[in-house]
Amino acid sequence: MIIFDKPVDGISHSVLQRFTPRAQKLAGVRGEVVILITSSRKVRALNRRFRRKDKPTDVLSFPGPRGGDIAICAEIAQQNAHRLGHSVTDEIKVLVLHGMLHLAGYDHETDAGEMERKEAHLRAKLKLPVSLIQRSRPAKLVKTAASPRKTPRRQTLRREQP
């Protein structure tokens, strides 16, 4: 079930309604999952109360005995979508998948990359853009032997002396 506590422009409700059960099944989460899409003020209050972090965040997960709850910050989702060049609907999907993996027991802060690998696999399967875990890492510069990059030399003109 998805609850829109805050209206979000550019979101396809029907697409999210179809996506959510699929992400839940692929993540291995059983039972009922309630997803709240809300304001940064409410997400900040939840983050402060349950994680002792006094700031808004993009997604919070609350596992329960028969499923769980996910809270998504609408403003942060819109900002990330704009910054990363994809739709708000796709950003909400990324956040739903991330939240589902937390409900399934994954924890990217402690699992030595297990959640990251699972999220990357599912993201590819669901045709989603870059994951939360990947975007939080600093970009790496990679050189490949197949395509070396050379900086062209600057040519300077000299005047001949008379």
Secondary structure, DSSP 8 states (H G I E B T S, - for coil): -EEESS--TT--HHHHHHHHHHHHHHHT--SEEEEEEE-HHHHHHHHHHHH---S--SEEEEEETTEEEEEEEHHHHHHHHHHHTS-HHHHHHHHHHHHHHHHTT--TTTSTTHHHHHHHHHHHHTT----HHHHTS-------SSS---------------
